[in-house]
Amino acid sequence: MPSLNLRPASADDYRRIAERRLPRVFFDYIDGGAGAEQSLRDNVADFARLKLKQRVMRDVSALNPKIDLFGETWSMPLALAPIGMGGMMRKRAEIQAVKAADAAGVPFCLSTVAICSLEEVAKAAARPFWFQLYMLKDRGAVRELLQRAKSVGVRTLLFTVDLAVVGARYRDIRNGLSGGGGLYGKLRSGIIDYFLHPAWLVDVGVGGRPHVFGNLSAYVPKATTPTDFRAWVDGQFDASVTWKDIEALRKEWSGNLVIKGVLTPEDARAAADAGADGVVVSNHGGRQLDGVASGLAALPLIADALRGRAKILVDGGVRTGQDVLRARAAGADAALIGRPWIFAVAAEGEAGLKRYLSLVMHDFRVAMALTGVSAASEIDGRLLDHP
Ligand SMILES: Cc1cc2nc3c(=O)[nH]c(=O)nc-3n(C[C@H](O)[C@H](O)[C@H](O)COP(=O)(O)O)c2cc1C
């Protein structure tokens, strides 16, 4: 394990620092996946397995890592995925994240179940951010959230479709975070663990106001603790949703509509048929159905099926700039990162995420240069070294 006196150089370094700083219940909430965590492991392993072709002598003295997507220019093909309850890991984590993302020139996506609200994030954001929404049983709340997102300037909506029911996350069950326990974990061991993490306790527990889910407080007026919010949200996931609901949503939302959580060509085609501008090929970071393929493994068939009808994002296991290049080479327009950004914020706040994103940018530029491409738009399947 690298000494904590050294400067972090990778996603894994930030993960280790976050592990020391966070109470176990919160570290496990981020780090864990569903079931035996096979899909979670596959997400990272599949990226590592994808070999790149080194090319030399191609004049890579001027590199352009930028792309244009959804009406925006991105400094590299990477965005920050929606992460629920971020503000429990660091004081107002979503604000720190949107500032770091803006400084790095990449999109930030706010979760429905974030601690900071759309309105609070909008005040801190320097450029339009994205919003992620679930289909809640309370369709009035869904309509109002869409309206609120629009009025604070959100132009891209990630609509998550892989949460008809919540995956069985064993670490959360063990820690008392799900399966009937309180959100602060098993009371006795949980509270002791908080006091063993005083930096977190002072920053978040005392100063962070982590007990309100900002986007939802208007719809759950009686909720006063995270457990109340979690109970409401768990009861709100709508297992009856079909593509018909997406067609209806398409009529209500005039901005970019991106369907998050497809893994098969059939579902990707159905999303495009329902009017989506893009899809996120994703297994929800291995947190939903353990045993499904990684987003990366599912990507080629989906790219084939869509043939440019909708933009393609991929997530699950993206950790480095090489992975960003691999994602594009395998058929995606861009990649999302989840755990790495929340670990960087949990570890060192806005400065940590800024630094992590600059490391990814550096890696991405190195990967471009050594695979012999000068522009991100030139990255394609020819960069992969198929055995
Ligand atoms: C702690 C945590 C919370 C998450 N919360 C949400 C959420 O609120 N909405 C959503 O659509 N996806 C959520 N996801 C899934 C991420 O958006 C993303 O798909 C996944 O983290 C990508 O995998 P990676 O963590 O390996 O990068 C969450 C993931 C994690 C790890």
The ligand as a MOL file (V3000), in Angstrom:
LIG
                    3D

  0  0  0     0  0            999 V3000
M  V30 BEGIN CTAB
M  V30 COUNTS 31 33 0 0 0
M  V30 BEGIN ATOM
M  V30 1 C -22.1810 4.8150 -4.4060 0
M  V30 2 C -22.8830 4.7830 -5.7250 0
M  V30 3 C -24.0950 5.4380 -5.8750 0
M  V30 4 C -24.7410 5.4480 -7.1100 0
M  V30 5 N -25.9020 6.1590 -7.2570 0
M  V30 6 C -26.5050 6.2120 -8.4620 0
M  V30 7 C -27.6730 6.9990 -8.6520 0
M  V30 8 O -28.1510 7.6780 -7.7510 0
M  V30 9 N -28.2420 7.0000 -9.8880 0
M  V30 10 C -27.7240 6.2640 -10.9470 0
M  V30 11 O -28.2720 6.2800 -12.0450 0
M  V30 12 N -26.5960 5.5260 -10.7840 0
M  V30 13 C -25.9800 5.4950 -9.5890 0
M  V30 14 N -24.8190 4.7750 -9.4370 0
M  V30 15 C -24.2090 4.1250 -10.6150 0
M  V30 16 C -23.2180 5.0980 -11.2720 0
M  V30 17 O -23.8920 6.1720 -11.8780 0
M  V30 18 C -22.3820 4.4030 -12.3730 0
M  V30 19 O -23.2250 3.7280 -13.2670 0
M  V30 20 C -21.3400 3.4280 -11.8030 0
M  V30 21 O -20.8250 3.9070 -10.5820 0
M  V30 22 C -20.2040 3.2420 -12.8020 0
M  V30 23 O -19.2820 2.3220 -12.3400 0
M  V30 24 P -17.8890 2.7070 -11.6170 0
M  V30 25 O -18.2620 3.0740 -10.2210 0
M  V30 26 O -17.1080 1.4520 -11.7050 0
M  V30 27 O -17.2620 3.8610 -12.3710 0
M  V30 28 C -24.1690 4.7570 -8.2070 0
M  V30 29 C -22.9510 4.0980 -8.0590 0
M  V30 30 C -22.2970 4.1160 -6.8350 0
M  V30 31 C -20.9590 3.4360 -6.7260 0
M  V30 END ATOM
M  V30 BEGIN BOND
M  V30 1 1 1 2
M  V30 2 1 2 3
M  V30 3 2 2 30
M  V30 4 2 3 4
M  V30 5 1 4 5
M  V30 6 1 4 28
M  V30 7 2 5 6
M  V30 8 1 6 7
M  V30 9 1 6 13
M  V30 10 2 7 8
M  V30 11 1 7 9
M  V30 12 1 9 10
M  V30 13 2 10 11
M  V30 14 1 10 12
M  V30 15 2 12 13
M  V30 16 1 13 14
M  V30 17 1 14 15
M  V30 18 1 14 28
M  V30 19 1 15 16
M  V30 20 1 16 17
M  V30 21 1 16 18
M  V30 22 1 18 19
M  V30 23 1 18 20
M  V30 24 1 20 21
M  V30 25 1 20 22
M  V30 26 1 22 23
M  V30 27 1 23 24
M  V30 28 2 24 25
M  V30 29 1 24 26
M  V30 30 1 24 27
M  V30 31 2 28 29
M  V30 32 1 29 30
M  V30 33 1 30 31
M  V30 END BOND
M  V30 END CTAB
M  END
